[in-house]
Amino acid sequence: MKNLIMADLKVLGNRLWAIPLMAISLVVLVSMIPSMIMPETVRHFMIALLAPCLLIFELLREEKKRNSDSMIMTMPVSKEDYVYAKYITIIILCMTSFPAALITNILVSSIEGKNFSDTLDLSLINDVIKIMVPIIFVISFFMPIYHFTKKMKTSAITGLFIVWVIIYGFLESVYSYFYTVFLDENIDQFGLRILAIVSSAALVHIFLKIKIKKVRTDWLITGWYAIFLFLAILFYDMLMQNLRFTYVYIHIVQNLDNVTGDQKEKFIHTAGNFRIYVSAMFLSMTASISVLMYIRKKATSIFPLNSVSYFFSPLIIFILIHQLIYLIYYLSEKALFLSPDRLDLVDSISKIVLLYVALFIGMIISARASIYLLKNNRTLK
């Protein structure tokens, strides 16, 4: 694997330092324009975007030009080593943002007559990381698509489309539309919306079968798999959202004998809602997972199903990390009895750590998807 990484870096040659230097020069020159006021955050953004993205583009362009991946595949090199080496190389190229941003700060500060010590603060690291996170996120989608199509533009556009339009746009808006907890008492609306989705899918299925008789069955199966996977994710998060309010349920049960009249009736109603919501979400999630397993068992081609699972993986990671952050914060507040300042510190650290954990898991899933495609010789088998 080490030799593969070194080979990728040697392919870039002088461009390994020339491209970051070009990005530095461009940002410094723009900063020197009298009418151009460029905040430090904007400079960091431009450097963190230009340097790694251009290096990655050049690496893949050279690989395609030389057809080096096909040559490597004929050697006694495992596909796992090849893919993991490529991902590590990309992470190394992303790291060039830090020295490039630091050099830019030093040059701009010297031109503006500021002290050198002003360039050495945590804002540089923070700003670079903020832009590197979405870049790595997009790369997690870009690389498997590139391994399958070998088309850089198609892969980049598709990766951006999936991340920014589908994940952050459509899915989150639909997902928030179904939010429900027992304190809201909107389980009926939630059920009707779920029924509307399944009914609409069934009508589309019937329409395609009648009007377009040549429609492939595996396409329809994949559509149903995507719907039930989304529902399984939805039911899981709704279950976790309701379990967050367990302390409310415990408080109600413990004080049920201490209240009378309308308040007692309200307590009984709220406690009953909690049991109904938790049971309904758990059973619905179990049913959705069972349907998913049945579809996978009956499917003639598992490739499109794996592709759908990979497509939904960022949403799954987002939900898991979000729930873990809340769990850490809740345990810190209830069990550790920390002061508000320490509690905010624990919350901030947990968010940062879990963000990196989420990125790491996302990269691993992306790498496994790339390996899967390579082992299937970039076909739909």
Stockholm file with secondary structure:
# STOCKHOLM 1.0

chainA/1-381         MKNLIMADLKVLGNRLWAIPLMAISLVVLVSMIPSMIMPETVRHFMIALLAPCLLIFELLREEKKRNSDSMIMTMPVSKEDYVYAKYITIIILCMTSFPAALITNILVSSIEGKNFSDTLDLSLINDVIKIMVPIIFVISFFMPIYHFTKKMKTSAITGLFIVWVIIYGFLESVYSYFYTVFLDENIDQFGLRILAIVSSAALVHIFLKIKIKKVRTDWLITGWYAIFLFLAILFYDMLMQNLRFTYVYIHIVQNLDNVTGDQKEKFIHTAGNFRIYVSAMFLSMTASISVLMYIRKKATSIFPLNSVSYFFSPLIIFILIHQLIYLIYYLSEKALFLSPDRLDLVDSISKIVLLYVALFIGMIISARASIYLLKNNRTLK
#=GR chainA/1-381 SS CHHHHHHHHHHHTTHHHHHHHHHHHHHHHHHTCTTCCCCHHHHHHHHHHHHHHHHHHHHHHHHHHHTHHHHHHTSSCCHHHHHHHHHHHHHHHHHTHHHHHHHHHHHHHHHHTCCGGGGCSHHHHHHHHHHHHHHHHHHHHHHHHHHHHCCHHHHHHHHHIIIIIIIIIIIHHHHHHTCCCTTTTCHHHHHHHHHHHHHHHHHHHHHHHHHCTTCCHHHHHHHHHHHHHHHHHHHHHHHHHHHTTHHHHHHHHHTGGGCCHHHHHHHHHHHHHHHHHHHHHHHHHHHHHHHHHHHHHHCSCCHHHHHHHHHHHHHHHHHHHHHHHHHHHHHHHHTSCCCHHHHHHHHHHHHHHHHHHHHHHHHHHHHHHHHHHHHTTTSCC
#=GC SS_cons         CHHHHHHHHHHHTTHHHHHHHHHHHHHHHHHTCTTCCCCHHHHHHHHHHHHHHHHHHHHHHHHHHHTHHHHHHTSSCCHHHHHHHHHHHHHHHHHTHHHHHHHHHHHHHHHHTCCGGGGCSHHHHHHHHHHHHHHHHHHHHHHHHHHHHCCHHHHHHHHHIIIIIIIIIIIHHHHHHTCCCTTTTCHHHHHHHHHHHHHHHHHHHHHHHHHCTTCCHHHHHHHHHHHHHHHHHHHHHHHHHHHTTHHHHHHHHHTGGGCCHHHHHHHHHHHHHHHHHHHHHHHHHHHHHHHHHHHHHHCSCCHHHHHHHHHHHHHHHHHHHHHHHHHHHHHHHHTSCCCHHHHHHHHHHHHHHHHHHHHHHHHHHHHHHHHHHHHTTTSCC
//
